[in-house]
Amino acid sequence: MEQHPRRLLTVVTESTIESHLLRDMERWGAHGYTITEARGKGARGVREGNWEANRNLRIEVVCDDVTADRIAAGLREHYYDNYAMILYTCDVDVLRREKF
């Protein structure tokens, strides 16, 4: 089984910016993504998701290193100062490199 290295970029942020964020992430090179609802506690308090303004999303993008770096730089520049957001990456191996 042949494996191909990629990066998994994960963003946890406020659901209110979803459409803007996805538009920008695609502009910065994301070919696809997976979105799930997320709850938790962090520097900005508890995010329980029990009302629209208090919902979080986890957005995952599998891509190459250059794209992950470009998206991360864009997020830091355009979103970090004004929105609750965390971002992390990890190395992953994919079996179908043509999808990523």
N, C-alpha and C positions, 0 to 999 in steps of 0.2 A: 504494500500500500504506500503510494507516494504522497508525501505531505509537503505543503508549501507554506513558508512563514508569512504571516501577516500581523497586523496590530489590531487589537480590540480597543476601541476608544469608547468610553462610557461617560455619559453626561447625566447628572441628576440635577434637575432644575424645576422651576415653577411651570405649571401647565399653562399659565396665561400667555406665555411667549412661544408656545409650540409652533404655530404657523410661521412666525418670523424666523425662528431658530432653524426649522427644517428647510426653509427657502435658502437661508444663508449656508447651511451645511451642504446642501446640494451644489450651490454656487462655488463652494470651496472644494468640491470634488467627491462628496459622498455619493455612491451609486445606489445605495439602499441603506435601510436602518430597521431596527426593531424598537418598538416603544411599548413600555409597560408602566402601569401606575406604581408609584413608590410612596412609602410612608417612612417617617423616621424622626430622629432628633439630631440637631446639630447646633452650630453657632447661632443660628437665627431662631432657635427654639424648636418646639415639636411641630411637625407637619403631619397631621392626622388624616387630612384629605376629606374631612366631613362637610366641607363647603367649597365651592368652586375656587375661590381665591386662596385656598389653603391646600391645593392639590399639587403633588409633585409627579414628575415623569422621569423614567430612566430610559435614555436613548442610547442604543448600542450600534456602533458602526464598525464593521470589519473592513479594513482597507490596508493599503501599503503605508510604509513609514512616512513618505513625503506627504501624502494626503492627511494622515493623522496629525502631523506637525502643522500643516496649513490650517486645518479645522481648529486645533487647539489654540493656535495664535489668534485666529479670528474670534473665537469665543472669549479669550482673555481681553482682547482689544475692545470688543463691542458689547459684551454682556456682564463681565465680572463686577464692574463697579456698581451696577444698578439692580442686579438680580441675585437671589440665592442660587448658587450653582457650584457643584463640585465636578471635577473632571479627573479621570484617571485612565491610564492605558496599561495594557499587558500584552505580551507576545502570545500569539496563538498560531496553530497550524491548521490549515484548511486542506480538504481533500480535492476540492474542485476550484482550482486557482482562477479559472475563467469567470467565475461568479464574483470575484473580488478584485 
